[in-house]
Amino acid sequence: MSKGQLYRLWLISQGPIFHVYSKDWDETWEVIRIARKAGFKHSGIMSINQKGILIELRTGVKFVHLLREKEDQFLSEAEINSLALIANEVLSKGKEKLNELMLELSKGNDSMELRKDSKGKPEVHYGFS
């Protein structure tokens, strides 16, 4: 069964999304509380496994716009400029939320602690998709 070629083209811009593990329930709820205070309103628990409790930190900042439905459909330069301005505003708002989160996490003497690897170094994983 062949679908044929699709011509829909979307512009999607959104704030940051983080996936973090916590070691116990107290830490989990504290991370979620701090994240929501910083503007990551759509944060919550995703799963529990041998690594700990997986939390997703997500802002509600998002812009989705259909740019093209058909192959022969085009946008004017003015439309492109307007959409780019909005998409960049969304990215800026996401960066503001990220800065607020970093500020909230840095407050107090008992900041969050990163898990250590077998050599005693903080274990950090970066994944980009």
Buried (B, 14 or more C-beta within 10 A) or exposed (E): EEEEEEEEEEBEBBBBEBEBBBEEEEBBBBBBEBBBEBBBEBBEBEEEEEEBBBBBBBBEBBBEEEBBEEEEEEBEEEEEEEBEEBBEEBBEBBEBBBEBBEEBBEEEEEEEEEEEEEEEEEEEEEEEE
